[in-house]
């Protein structure tokens, strides 16, 4: 497949405004009646996918697919009328009544499954982050246009009213001109793996335990390089391994950067610099600080955005306590010439600082359309109405690309210069192996 290219104008148009993201595509996909129910399949249903399906129970859940039926057993039991599959390829080929799929597998398989579903003419809801490398982000965005399907990435904050409030307040000049942003997630993968299930391994384990009886390990690996099964990877702890996950940048960054990306119309950064602790070729770091430099765009000045993971940013001037900004686990502070806007992990609970600004600010009119019923409902209604969902792949692809660029800087432990038009790191050629990773044979998209 030819690499899709994206110039500056395309980047700006994909992030123009929330309103633009929800207009009709040039040729809308065929839509069912607004009163009919969609037939939905879940792929990867043992974790977050189970929650997505619960939020879609107003529709017909007709198929369930997971490489580990034991891990997915609770979800399978919840939908006794749904057909059960292990291999999504077989499901897409043989079960013809599916209208749309929800994908909540590990990060490294998002792209190959999303692509297969779109080629089969299915609408796609894919959990964040959209994919595992930048080439995949570009390719999925292009494919969603080509196949004329309705897509959505699972960043639920994008459908909240709070994101629209942030956009409206900034557009109304509440905090003046913005040149600097801090965003963070104070959580860490240390000990490597999510805390409550953490593993003892800080490098690839050498033990080769037997693969669980019902787990299709080769299918779980998908496009990732071959390695032996180990519980250090599955279930749940895959996210801290570079071959499978996108770390905290992909996990929480996709959520917390989302309202910043939208409200400030950021597009692509030109320079990204990272420093980290505990990072190596196998695992994500204990903590990291990543600084993005975004150029001027659409009448807005250049912006420096600093991402902190496994730690918190310094308190802004005039702020005395950490609980005055964001939330304990994460959030953002958008710094303007007139004041600051702070919000939580998902863009929730926005407020202005100092408090005197919050009290004196005259709220602008609500100019952006609100979503009714939540993020999954936004996707369903877009399918039925022949529109695109708010976090469609043409929006979420570039957002994911920003997060992936942060991870490339972390992996290189250096400053990288990025040319978005050619999709290349220009100052460190070795970094480009992370822009487009080499999949296992047979797993190309």
VMD Tcl script that draws the C-alpha trace (Angstrom):
set ca {
  {0.00 0.00 0.00}
  {1.32 3.46 -0.84}
  {2.09 5.69 2.14}
  {-0.55 8.39 2.52}
  {0.92 11.88 2.71}
  {-0.39 14.83 4.64}
  {0.59 18.44 4.10}
  {0.20 21.39 6.45}
  {-3.17 22.41 5.03}
  {-4.56 18.92 5.58}
  {-3.32 18.90 9.19}
  {-4.96 22.23 9.91}
  {-8.23 21.20 8.34}
  {-8.42 17.98 10.37}
  {-8.27 19.95 13.61}
  {-10.16 23.09 12.60}
  {-13.12 23.01 14.98}
  {-15.37 20.51 16.69}
  {-18.22 21.63 14.48}
  {-16.27 20.81 11.34}
  {-15.57 17.33 12.60}
  {-19.22 16.39 12.74}
  {-20.38 17.57 9.31}
  {-21.38 15.20 6.56}
  {-18.48 13.57 4.70}
  {-18.28 14.17 0.96}
  {-20.10 10.91 0.29}
  {-21.82 9.63 3.38}
  {-21.76 5.88 4.01}
  {-25.02 4.01 3.65}
  {-26.89 4.45 6.92}
  {-29.58 2.28 8.51}
  {-32.86 3.80 9.59}
  {-32.52 6.08 12.59}
  {-35.06 3.87 14.37}
  {-33.44 0.52 13.55}
  {-30.83 -1.22 15.67}
  {-27.26 -1.84 14.59}
  {-25.74 -5.31 14.72}
  {-22.51 -4.86 16.65}
  {-19.53 -7.17 17.19}
  {-16.98 -6.81 19.98}
  {-13.33 -7.70 19.30}
  {-11.22 -7.84 22.46}
  {-13.90 -8.10 25.14}
  {-12.15 -9.08 28.36}
  {-11.24 -5.56 29.52}
  {-12.34 -2.13 28.28}
  {-14.29 -3.73 25.45}
  {-16.75 -5.14 27.97}
  {-17.56 -1.61 29.14}
  {-18.00 -0.37 25.58}
  {-20.47 -3.17 24.88}
  {-22.45 -2.33 28.02}
  {-22.78 1.21 26.69}
  {-24.08 -0.19 23.39}
  {-26.78 -2.49 24.72}
  {-29.47 -0.34 23.10}
  {-28.26 -1.99 19.87}
  {-27.92 -5.71 18.99}
  {-24.74 -7.36 20.27}
  {-24.50 -10.17 17.71}
  {-20.88 -11.33 17.85}
  {-18.06 -11.60 20.40}
  {-14.44 -12.26 19.51}
  {-11.43 -12.77 21.79}
  {-8.18 -14.71 21.48}
  {-8.56 -15.75 25.14}
  {-12.06 -17.11 25.80}
  {-11.24 -17.73 29.47}
  {-10.28 -14.11 30.06}
  {-13.39 -13.00 28.16}
  {-15.72 -15.55 29.82}
  {-17.69 -13.03 31.88}
  {-18.52 -10.93 28.81}
  {-19.39 -14.01 26.74}
  {-21.81 -15.12 29.44}
  {-23.48 -11.69 29.45}
  {-24.57 -12.02 25.78}
  {-25.81 -15.59 25.33}
  {-27.36 -14.87 21.92}
  {-24.14 -13.58 20.38}
  {-21.95 -15.83 18.23}
  {-18.51 -16.41 19.74}
  {-15.28 -16.33 17.75}
  {-11.55 -16.51 18.45}
  {-10.23 -15.15 15.13}
  {-11.62 -11.79 13.98}
  {-10.69 -12.60 10.37}
  {-12.92 -15.66 10.37}
  {-15.72 -13.68 12.03}
  {-15.57 -10.90 9.42}
  {-15.56 -13.42 6.59}
  {-18.34 -15.68 7.81}
  {-20.78 -13.63 9.88}
  {-22.55 -11.43 7.36}
  {-25.05 -9.68 9.65}
  {-22.47 -7.41 11.36}
  {-22.86 -3.66 10.77}
  {-20.19 -2.31 13.09}
  {-17.34 -3.47 15.34}
  {-15.87 -2.32 18.64}
  {-12.13 -3.00 18.97}
  {-10.53 -3.05 22.41}
  {-7.53 -5.31 21.92}
  {-3.95 -4.38 22.95}
  {-2.57 -1.33 21.15}
  {-0.34 -3.20 18.72}
  {-3.30 -4.94 17.05}
  {-5.63 -1.93 16.75}
  {-4.56 -0.98 13.23}
  {-4.59 -4.38 11.57}
  {-8.04 -5.23 12.98}
  {-9.49 -1.78 12.22}
  {-8.22 -2.02 8.66}
  {-9.73 -5.47 8.16}
  {-13.07 -4.27 9.49}
  {-13.15 -1.18 7.27}
  {-12.24 -3.23 4.21}
  {-15.17 -5.48 5.09}
  {-17.44 -2.41 5.09}
  {-17.95 -2.24 8.86}
  {-18.16 0.93 10.91}
  {-15.41 0.98 13.54}
  {-15.11 2.09 17.15}
  {-11.48 1.56 18.22}
  {-10.16 2.13 21.70}
  {-7.36 4.64 22.23}
  {-4.64 4.98 21.22}
  {-5.68 4.42 17.62}
  {-2.58 2.48 16.63}
  {1.05 1.62 17.37}
  {3.03 3.71 14.87}
  {2.65 6.87 12.79}
  {2.37 5.06 9.46}
  {-0.65 3.20 10.87}
  {-2.25 6.48 12.03}
  {-1.99 7.97 8.55}
  {-3.14 4.78 6.84}
  {-6.23 4.34 9.04}
  {-7.32 7.95 8.52}
  {-7.00 7.54 4.75}
  {-8.83 4.19 4.83}
  {-11.77 5.63 6.74}
  {-12.26 8.10 3.88}
  {-11.73 5.50 1.19}
  {-14.21 3.00 2.61}
  {-16.73 5.67 3.67}
  {-17.37 4.16 7.08}
  {-18.13 5.90 10.37}
  {-15.27 5.74 12.85}
  {-14.63 6.74 16.44}
  {-11.62 6.45 18.76}
  {-12.41 5.67 22.39}
  {-11.57 8.97 24.07}
  {-14.78 9.51 25.99}
  {-13.88 13.04 27.07}
  {-14.26 14.14 23.46}
  {-18.03 13.75 23.78}
  {-18.30 15.57 27.11}
  {-19.70 19.07 27.39}
  {-16.54 20.12 29.24}
  {-14.44 19.83 26.07}
  {-16.84 22.16 24.29}
  {-16.73 24.60 27.21}
  {-12.92 24.67 27.01}
  {-13.09 25.40 23.27}
  {-15.70 28.13 23.72}
  {-13.91 29.83 26.61}
  {-10.56 29.90 24.83}
  {-12.17 31.12 21.59}
  {-13.88 33.89 23.60}
  {-10.49 35.06 24.89}
  {-11.05 34.06 28.50}
  {-7.33 33.58 29.16}
  {-5.91 35.62 26.30}
  {-3.20 34.41 23.95}
  {-1.88 30.92 24.73}
  {1.80 30.05 24.30}
  {2.35 27.38 26.95}
  {0.56 24.27 28.25}
  {1.39 21.71 30.93}
  {-0.34 18.31 30.86}
  {0.36 15.30 33.03}
  {-0.44 11.87 34.40}
  {1.12 11.30 37.82}
  {0.70 7.51 37.58}
  {3.56 5.19 36.67}
  {3.83 1.65 35.37}
  {6.34 0.85 38.11}
  {6.60 -1.94 39.07}
  {6.25 -2.62 35.37}
  {2.65 -3.39 34.62}
  {-0.42 -1.70 36.13}
  {0.05 -1.36 39.87}
  {-2.60 -3.81 41.05}
  {-1.40 -6.53 38.65}
  {2.26 -5.51 38.48}
  {4.91 -7.90 37.25}
  {8.39 -8.33 38.67}
  {10.07 -8.10 35.27}
  {12.01 -5.05 34.11}
  {13.37 -6.87 31.05}
  {12.13 -9.61 28.78}
  {11.61 -12.76 30.88}
  {13.57 -15.85 29.94}
  {11.12 -18.39 31.33}
  {8.84 -20.11 28.80}
  {5.74 -21.31 30.64}
  {3.08 -23.24 28.77}
  {0.55 -21.20 26.83}
  {-2.87 -21.34 28.55}
  {-5.01 -23.99 26.92}
  {-7.55 -21.71 25.21}
  {-5.29 -18.74 24.43}
  {-4.33 -18.30 20.76}
  {-0.91 -16.80 21.43}
  {0.08 -16.35 17.79}
  {-3.10 -14.39 17.14}
  {-2.53 -12.34 20.30}
  {0.94 -11.39 18.99}
  {-0.47 -10.37 15.62}
  {1.98 -7.95 13.93}
  {4.39 -7.85 16.89}
  {7.76 -9.64 16.69}
  {7.70 -13.30 17.67}
  {8.33 -14.10 21.33}
  {7.29 -16.81 23.75}
  {4.17 -16.47 25.86}
  {4.61 -15.22 29.40}
  {2.14 -13.80 31.96}
  {4.35 -10.68 32.01}
  {2.52 -9.76 28.76}
  {-0.97 -11.18 29.05}
  {-3.37 -10.56 30.60}
  {-3.34 -6.82 31.30}
  {0.35 -5.99 31.71}
  {1.10 -5.69 27.97}
  {0.85 -1.90 27.98}
  {4.25 -1.35 29.61}
  {6.12 -3.25 26.83}
  {7.17 -1.23 23.78}
  {6.29 -4.04 21.34}
  {2.66 -4.04 22.50}
  {1.71 -0.78 24.19}
  {2.08 2.96 23.86}
  {2.76 3.58 27.52}
  {1.28 6.38 29.56}
  {1.52 8.74 26.60}
  {-0.89 6.54 24.65}
  {-2.90 5.49 27.68}
  {-3.61 8.84 29.36}
  {-2.00 11.29 26.95}
  {-4.61 10.51 24.32}
  {-7.28 11.61 26.81}
  {-5.64 14.61 28.43}
  {-4.10 16.14 25.29}
  {-7.41 15.78 23.40}
  {-9.09 19.03 24.60}
  {-5.81 20.93 24.20}
  {-5.37 19.58 20.66}
  {-8.93 20.60 19.77}
  {-9.18 23.99 21.47}
  {-5.76 25.22 20.31}
  {-5.99 23.64 16.83}
  {-2.50 22.30 17.34}
  {-1.73 20.19 14.28}
  {1.74 18.62 14.26}
  {4.76 19.62 16.36}
  {8.07 20.37 14.67}
  {10.34 19.60 17.62}
  {9.93 17.13 20.48}
  {12.41 16.63 23.31}
  {12.28 14.01 26.05}
  {14.06 12.97 29.19}
  {13.09 9.88 31.13}
  {13.92 7.55 34.01}
  {13.83 3.74 33.80}
  {13.37 3.51 30.04}
  {15.05 0.79 27.97}
  {14.58 -1.03 24.67}
  {11.88 -3.32 26.10}
  {9.80 -1.27 28.53}
  {8.27 2.13 28.98}
  {9.92 4.45 31.53}
  {9.17 4.94 35.19}
  {8.67 8.63 34.44}
  {9.26 11.05 31.60}
  {9.01 14.69 30.63}
  {8.32 15.46 26.98}
  {8.31 18.97 25.48}
  {6.49 19.59 22.19}
  {7.00 22.72 20.09}
  {4.03 23.57 17.84}
  {4.34 26.30 15.19}
  {2.00 29.24 14.73}
  {-1.27 28.27 13.04}
  {-4.61 29.83 12.09}
  {-3.74 33.17 13.64}
  {-2.53 31.58 16.89}
  {1.05 31.92 18.19}
  {3.53 29.04 18.66}
  {2.81 26.79 21.65}
  {5.11 24.83 23.93}
  {3.30 21.85 25.47}
  {5.08 19.89 28.20}
  {3.84 16.40 29.08}
  {4.74 14.87 32.46}
  {4.17 11.17 33.16}
  {4.95 9.45 36.45}
  {5.26 12.91 37.99}
  {3.57 16.33 38.12}
  {4.50 19.69 36.64}
  {5.77 22.57 38.78}
  {2.97 24.64 40.28}
  {2.18 27.69 38.15}
  {2.85 31.11 39.60}
  {0.10 32.06 42.04}
  {-0.97 28.45 42.70}
  {-0.17 27.24 46.21}
  {-1.33 23.62 46.28}
  {-1.43 20.76 43.71}
  {-5.15 20.23 44.24}
  {-5.81 23.68 42.77}
  {-4.99 22.36 39.29}
  {-6.27 19.28 37.44}
  {-6.83 16.15 39.46}
  {-4.58 14.03 41.67}
  {-3.94 11.57 38.82}
  {-3.60 14.07 35.99}
  {-4.91 17.04 34.08}
  {-3.78 20.14 32.24}
  {-3.04 23.82 32.73}
  {-3.42 26.03 29.66}
  {-1.53 29.27 30.28}
  {-2.65 32.51 28.66}
  {-1.68 36.16 28.80}
  {-4.77 36.97 30.91}
  {-4.91 33.88 33.13}
  {-5.03 30.09 33.09}
  {-7.53 27.34 32.36}
  {-7.20 24.05 34.22}
  {-9.08 20.77 33.76}
  {-8.97 17.11 34.76}
  {-7.73 13.96 33.01}
  {-10.55 13.90 30.44}
  {-10.94 17.66 30.06}
  {-13.52 17.51 32.85}
  {-14.20 20.22 35.44}
  {-12.69 23.16 33.55}
  {-12.17 26.37 35.51}
  {-10.25 29.60 35.21}
  {-7.42 30.77 37.42}
  {-7.05 32.94 39.37}
  {-10.42 32.58 41.07}
  {-11.14 36.26 40.48}
  {-11.03 35.59 36.73}
  {-13.49 32.71 37.11}
  {-15.88 34.97 38.99}
  {-15.66 37.91 36.60}
  {-15.68 36.01 33.29}
  {-18.86 36.40 31.24}
  {-19.66 32.94 29.83}
  {-20.03 32.99 26.04}
  {-22.97 31.49 24.19}
  {-22.88 27.75 23.52}
  {-21.79 27.64 19.89}
  {-20.69 24.00 19.61}
  {-23.18 21.15 19.35}
  {-23.46 18.95 22.45}
  {-23.41 15.16 22.35}
  {-26.40 13.32 23.76}
  {-25.93 9.94 25.43}
  {-22.14 9.59 25.58}
  {-19.24 8.67 23.34}
  {-20.51 5.33 22.04}
  {-23.93 6.90 21.43}
  {-22.27 9.64 19.36}
  {-20.82 6.92 17.10}
  {-24.14 5.06 16.82}
  {-26.08 8.21 15.97}
  {-23.47 9.23 13.40}
  {-23.90 5.87 11.67}
  {-27.66 6.18 11.64}
  {-27.64 9.81 10.51}
  {-25.00 9.44 7.81}
  {-22.54 11.75 9.58}
  {-19.11 11.35 11.13}
  {-18.51 10.95 14.87}
  {-16.57 13.60 16.78}
  {-13.40 11.55 17.39}
  {-13.37 9.98 13.92}
  {-10.09 8.64 12.55}
  {-9.37 11.81 10.56}
  {-9.28 13.65 13.89}
  {-7.93 10.93 16.17}
  {-5.20 9.88 13.73}
  {-3.33 13.20 14.08}
  {-4.00 13.27 17.85}
  {-2.51 9.79 18.15}
  {0.43 10.87 15.98}
  {1.31 13.56 18.52}
  {1.37 10.96 21.31}
  {3.45 8.58 19.20}
  {5.96 11.35 18.49}
  {6.33 11.84 22.23}
  {7.11 8.14 22.60}
  {9.69 8.28 19.80}
  {11.48 11.11 21.62}
  {11.37 9.03 24.83}
  {12.79 5.99 23.05}
  {15.57 8.03 21.47}
  {16.15 9.87 24.77}
  {16.81 12.97 22.70}
  {15.42 15.94 20.80}
  {13.86 15.06 17.47}
  {12.97 17.35 14.58}
  {9.85 16.25 12.70}
  {8.72 17.01 9.16}
  {5.03 16.12 9.10}
  {4.69 16.50 5.33}
  {7.23 13.74 4.66}
  {6.47 11.85 7.90}
  {10.16 11.78 8.83}
  {12.42 12.61 11.74}
  {15.03 14.75 10.02}
  {17.82 15.09 12.58}
  {18.04 11.49 13.86}
  {17.47 9.04 10.98}
  {17.56 6.07 13.38}
  {14.32 7.32 14.92}
  {12.40 6.62 11.71}
  {12.27 2.90 12.47}
  {9.68 3.89 15.09}
  {7.70 6.02 12.64}
  {6.94 2.93 10.60}
  {7.60 -0.35 12.38}
  {8.18 -3.56 10.50}
  {5.29 -5.98 11.18}
  {5.59 -9.75 11.23}
  {5.17 -11.26 7.81}
  {1.51 -11.64 6.94}
  {0.36 -8.87 9.28}
  {0.90 -5.86 7.03}
  {-1.93 -3.35 6.65}
}
mol new
graphics top color blue
foreach p $ca { graphics top sphere $p radius 0.5 }
foreach p [lrange $ca 0 end-1] q [lrange $ca 1 end] { graphics top cylinder $p $q radius 0.2 }
display resetview
